[in-house]
Amino acid sequence: MEQTYFSSNFRLGILGGGQLGKMMLYTTRKWDIQTYVMDDAETAPAFEGSTVFFVGDIMNYDAVMEMGEQVDVLTIEIENVNVQALQDLEDKGIAVSPSASVLNLIRNKSRQKEFYRSQNIPTSPFETYDSPKKDHGREFPFIWKSAEGGYDGKGVKVIRNQDDLKELPEQPCLYEDMIDFDLELAVIVARNASGEMKTYPVVEMEFHPEANQVEYVLCPARISDDISNKAREVALKVSEAFNHVGLLAVEMFLTKDGEILVNEVAPRPHNSGHYSIEGSMTDQFEQHIRCVCNLPLGDTESVISSVMVNLVGEENHTGDVIYDGIEEILSMPGVTPHIYGKKQTRPFRKMGHVTIVNKDINEARKIAEEVKKKIRVIAAE
Amino acid sequence: MEQTYFSSNFRLGILGGGQLGKMMLYTTRKWDIQTYVMDDAETAPAFEGSTVFFVGDIMNYDAVMEMGEQVDVLTIEIENVNVQALQDLEDKGIAVSPSASVLNLIRNKSRQKEFYRSQNIPTSPFETYDSPKKDHGREFPFIWKSAEGGYDGKGVKVIRNQDDLKELPEQPCLYEDMIDFDLELAVIVARNASGEMKTYPVVEMEFHPEANQVEYVLCPARISDDISNKAREVALKVSEAFNHVGLLAVEMFLTKDGEILVNEVAPRPHNSGHYSIEGSMTDQFEQHIRCVCNLPLGDTESVISSVMVNLVGEENHTGDVIYDGIEEILSMPGVTPHIYGKKQTRPFRKMGHVTIVNKDINEARKIAEEVKKKIRVIAAE
């Protein structure tokens, strides 16, 4: 009698023990899948709940190889890992998802954009450079992006005039047109090694104006069925083009002309899918594990409408974290806070999120605003 | 700035590390609540996910005191714990829920039934004895129950004639009338220390004819609103009568005359509430933690109809467990297996459960039967 994934001999590995790794462990605990996690300290959110926790640097070749050789399936919760090690583990027969080649494509924003162009995937007009170019002929304002190392709004700037260019670091980058968009949307695509594919409903992202981080995610997005279908089709095309295994979160602009343009992708569970824990038939973390273990995909449809609010550290607060007002929001129906377990807060650090479910998406959005007013992530005095 | 439950100084303790303890940890991980768990071996389902795991016998006074003195709030996942230790911990100011007095009442089925009689809570006619009585004057068949130690159908027998009495152990017991019931129902009541109370919808339990274990749980029960309201009222009355803090699962008979009779109760999350992880606005494990930590209660209503199927060990199978067919049921929409992580199976041992959600309860019930046919908990050869 053979048993693969639900056997006590099977080992899953996750590189990165932040909140995404932690939320993957909800499923590995539910299914009793033995899971090895690596991050740089035992204070990482995914320490508890892991079967074996490796203290190590996921950018370090030897560290990744050491853990990777002990697992059957290896995945990531963040793109900044040692890709050479992933390549070598693949060559040794470990099932690595996302693959080294996909990570190489995605981690470099210039390569990612060139890839969209080559695959006829709609994206905003852009040009790539080895270093910031003064003589660019592009209309102001436009967007500068560092080719590598950007995360959560770092490595991205609006360039308003020629002077702004002087402050940029001398490194590979791209300039792209600033898009006059109506909405920012995202679609999560699930794909397993057998090629089974499903998309989650289109979500709408509202960004915090200063932090350039997602503030609210609404599922479903308040758009027409036509736009929704178009967005899901584009997302499927992107996942197929990458021949990607796992979740792929595809962030998009909906332009004022009703056009869908792919902005960027993440090859893993994503902030835009956190609502799915409470809102979906199958949550994104379970779905990611289904994908990387080549299990049948779960139903991606929603059971109820939902809004997700990120809990980020307040400005001017650094130190031991306090979730001021959390007991108050627990008394609001349909409101579920998630606390990642980071001991220290700092301005705009992602410390948790709150999901608000309601039969009516507009009502959920209203409650989300109430939640936002009542809870504050601050530092103890 | 004060913070109680969501503070890094707060400790929750759980006596018992089986599947119920394990599923409570889903919430403590979600909320980053540091949780101490005690059970007799590190192979217990709740080992992973606990902050600190104590290897110890929860029936042992010293063991319970040792862990109990290190936590702020102490709860249980099973009634068979050292109650004297709980009493002494309460006296030292630890918030213990359920209380020692409630456990003393509930753990003894004779005392439990006498309590219902004294509180005018409807229950089947019965008599209690210090040992099985030959001269009882009760019509056959009737039910014999051992006053203490019964669990999952042990300590319960149908007495069909005077000869059956000879096989009974010489210990305190009760005889009760066999009820000609239509359905077995259950209502979970949540109550926190502030006295806030909520009931979950009425569920319907279908029992396995041989194992005397719940085979299917349907939420909502297929009954009229009148019966449903009556059952919820009776359940509230029971929780109030006990002055109980935590979840109280109230099992009931719906007689052929439409009467509700309380059968027995469990002062903790219960098999009849497992569906709530997928089916409810707030799952029963989160709700129990809200109760014992005196947090506001969550919404108990369902987001979708659901049926829960227990995964128990097949007859004639003892040894290393295999979940035959699990990958097949994963491809069925709305089907979520939960694997408790017990390494060894034996006949009728609870090894996991499967939740089936669907907009239509009758459709969910049909799919549940398919699931039951496809998955088998067997031993490796």
Boltz contact constraints between the chains, C-beta under 6 A:
constraints:
  - contact:
      token1: [A, 1]
      token2: [B, 322]
      max_distance: 6.0
  - contact:
      token1: [A, 3]
      token2: [B, 322]
      max_distance: 6.0
  - contact:
      token1: [A, 6]
      token2: [B, 323]
      max_distance: 6.0
  - contact:
      token1: [A, 6]
      token2: [B, 326]
      max_distance: 6.0
  - contact:
      token1: [A, 29]
      token2: [B, 49]
      max_distance: 6.0
  - contact:
      token1: [A, 30]
      token2: [B, 338]
      max_distance: 6.0
  - contact:
      token1: [A, 31]
      token2: [B, 339]
      max_distance: 6.0
  - contact:
      token1: [A, 32]
      token2: [B, 339]
      max_distance: 6.0
  - contact:
      token1: [A, 32]
      token2: [B, 341]
      max_distance: 6.0
  - contact:
      token1: [A, 49]
      token2: [B, 29]
      max_distance: 6.0
  - contact:
      token1: [A, 49]
      token2: [B, 49]
      max_distance: 6.0
  - contact:
      token1: [A, 281]
      token2: [B, 334]
      max_distance: 6.0
  - contact:
      token1: [A, 295]
      token2: [B, 330]
      max_distance: 6.0
  - contact:
      token1: [A, 296]
      token2: [B, 330]
      max_distance: 6.0
  - contact:
      token1: [A, 296]
      token2: [B, 331]
      max_distance: 6.0
  - contact:
      token1: [A, 299]
      token2: [B, 333]
      max_distance: 6.0
  - contact:
      token1: [A, 303]
      token2: [B, 303]
      max_distance: 6.0
  - contact:
      token1: [A, 303]
      token2: [B, 304]
      max_distance: 6.0
  - contact:
      token1: [A, 304]
      token2: [B, 303]
      max_distance: 6.0
  - contact:
      token1: [A, 322]
      token2: [B, 1]
      max_distance: 6.0
  - contact:
      token1: [A, 322]
      token2: [B, 3]
      max_distance: 6.0
  - contact:
      token1: [A, 323]
      token2: [B, 6]
      max_distance: 6.0
  - contact:
      token1: [A, 326]
      token2: [B, 6]
      max_distance: 6.0
  - contact:
      token1: [A, 330]
      token2: [B, 295]
      max_distance: 6.0
  - contact:
      token1: [A, 330]
      token2: [B, 296]
      max_distance: 6.0
  - contact:
      token1: [A, 331]
      token2: [B, 296]
      max_distance: 6.0
  - contact:
      token1: [A, 333]
      token2: [B, 299]
      max_distance: 6.0
  - contact:
      token1: [A, 334]
      token2: [B, 281]
      max_distance: 6.0
  - contact:
      token1: [A, 338]
      token2: [B, 30]
      max_distance: 6.0
  - contact:
      token1: [A, 339]
      token2: [B, 31]
      max_distance: 6.0
  - contact:
      token1: [A, 339]
      token2: [B, 32]
      max_distance: 6.0
  - contact:
      token1: [A, 341]
      token2: [B, 32]
      max_distance: 6.0
